[in-house]
Amino acid sequence: IMTLNEEELARQLTLIVSELFQAIQPHELLELSWVHLPHRSPNIIALQDFLLALKLWMATFILSNADLQQRVKALTK
């Protein structure tokens, strides 16, 4: 993964998040329905799930390096 082009990775992630965000319908935003009635906000839940998975993947990727210098390199990449 360290050999991937940072701009292309960012572009692809942006496209995915944009698609998920644009799928959200106005009614899904009413009265915090994604908290109280998540079945009424499937697109918000999908976006949240993707971002959580991405966050966990990033943390795992960074922390999987035993060497501190490799962690720093992963963070700055």
Phi, psi and chi 1 to 4 in degrees:
 res  aa     phi    psi   chi1   chi2   chi3   chi4
   1 ILE       -  -23.4 -167.1   99.7      -      -
   2 MET   -68.4  -15.0  -67.7  -62.2  -73.9      -
   3 THR   -93.2   -4.4   60.6      -      -      -
   4 LEU   -69.2  146.3  -72.9  177.8      -      -
   5 ASN   -71.8  123.8  179.5  -62.1      -      -
   6 GLU   -60.2  -40.3  -56.8   92.6   10.6      -
   7 GLU   -65.9  -39.9  -72.7 -174.3   33.1      -
   8 GLU   -68.1  -40.1 -174.1   58.8   27.6      -
   9 LEU   -61.2  -46.1  178.9   59.0      -      -
  10 ALA   -62.6  -39.6      -      -      -      -
  11 ARG   -63.3  -46.0 -174.6  176.7  -65.5  114.2
  12 GLN   -66.1  -42.1  -66.3  -57.4  -43.8      -
  13 LEU   -63.5  -39.8  -71.2  172.5      -      -
  14 THR   -62.6  -41.1  -59.8      -      -      -
  15 LEU   -63.0  -42.4  -70.4  171.4      -      -
  16 ILE   -64.7  -48.9  -66.7  167.6      -      -
  17 VAL   -64.5  -39.7  171.0      -      -      -
  18 SER   -61.3  -43.3  175.7      -      -      -
  19 GLU   -62.8  -43.8 -175.0  175.9  -45.9      -
  20 LEU   -64.3  -42.5  -69.0  168.1      -      -
  21 PHE   -64.9  -44.2 -177.2   79.3      -      -
  22 GLN   -67.4  -20.0  -70.6  178.7   27.6      -
  23 ALA   -76.6  -15.9      -      -      -      -
  24 ILE   -66.4  129.2  -64.4  171.9      -      -
  25 GLN   -94.5  148.5  -60.2  -61.0  -50.3      -
  26 PRO   -53.1  -39.9  -27.4   35.1      -      -
  27 HIS   -63.9  -22.6   72.3  -88.5      -      -
  28 GLU   -69.3  -19.0  -65.2 -177.1   64.5      -
  29 LEU   -90.8   -6.7  -59.7  166.9      -      -
  30 LEU   -76.9  135.6  -62.4  174.9      -      -
  31 GLU    52.4   36.6  -59.4  175.1    1.4      -
  32 LEU    51.0   39.6  -64.6  172.3      -      -
  33 SER   -59.9  -27.7   64.7      -      -      -
  34 TRP   -67.8  -18.6   64.3   94.5      -      -
  35 VAL   -90.7  -48.9  174.3      -      -      -
  36 HIS   -87.4  -35.1  -55.1  -64.1      -      -
  37 LEU  -135.8   72.0  -59.1  165.9      -      -
  38 PRO   -58.3  -25.8    9.4  -15.6      -      -
  39 HIS   -66.4  -16.3   66.3  -80.8      -      -
  40 ARG   -90.1   -3.1  -66.4  175.9   68.8 -172.2
  41 SER  -134.1   59.1  -59.2      -      -      -
  42 PRO   -63.9  -31.3   24.5  -33.9      -      -
  43 ASN   -76.4  -34.3  -63.6  -53.4      -      -
  44 ILE   -66.3  -42.7  -67.6  176.1      -      -
  45 ILE   -62.6  -41.1  -59.9  -58.9      -      -
  46 ALA   -62.5  -42.4      -      -      -      -
  47 LEU   -64.8  -45.4  178.7   58.4      -      -
  48 GLN   -59.7  -44.6  -74.6  180.0  -34.5      -
  49 ASP   -62.3  -43.0  -71.5  -12.2      -      -
  50 PHE   -63.6  -46.5  176.4   79.2      -      -
  51 LEU   -65.2  -36.1  -66.0  173.9      -      -
  52 LEU   -65.7  -44.9  175.8   61.4      -      -
  53 ALA   -62.1  -40.1      -      -      -      -
  54 LEU   -64.2  -43.8  178.5   61.5      -      -
  55 LYS   -61.6  -44.9  178.2  175.7   69.6  169.6
  56 LEU   -66.1  -37.9  -66.7  173.1      -      -
  57 TRP   -63.9  -44.4  173.0   80.5      -      -
  58 MET   -62.7  -44.4  -70.0  170.7   58.5      -
  59 ALA   -62.5  -43.7      -      -      -      -
  60 THR   -63.2  -43.4  -58.8      -      -      -
  61 PHE   -60.7  -46.0  174.2   70.4      -      -
  62 ILE   -67.2  -46.9  -67.0  165.4      -      -
  63 LEU   -79.1  -10.0  -64.4  174.7      -      -
  64 SER   -72.5  -15.4   66.6      -      -      -
  65 ASN   -84.1  120.3  -68.1  -57.0      -      -
  66 ALA   -73.1  -30.0      -      -      -      -
  67 ASP   -82.4  130.1  179.8   55.8      -      -
  68 LEU   -59.7  -40.6  178.7   60.2      -      -
  69 GLN   -63.4  -36.5  -67.9  -60.7  -31.3      -
  70 GLN   -68.2  -35.7  -69.9  -63.2  -35.7      -
  71 ARG   -63.8  -44.8  -74.0 -175.2 -172.6 -179.4
  72 VAL   -60.8  -42.9  170.1      -      -      -
  73 LYS   -61.7  -42.1 -172.6  175.4  178.6 -178.7
  74 ALA   -64.4  -38.8      -      -      -      -
  75 LEU   -67.1  -38.6  -83.0  170.3      -      -
  76 THR   -83.0  -13.3   58.3      -      -      -
  77 LYS   -73.6      - -177.9   95.3  171.7  131.5
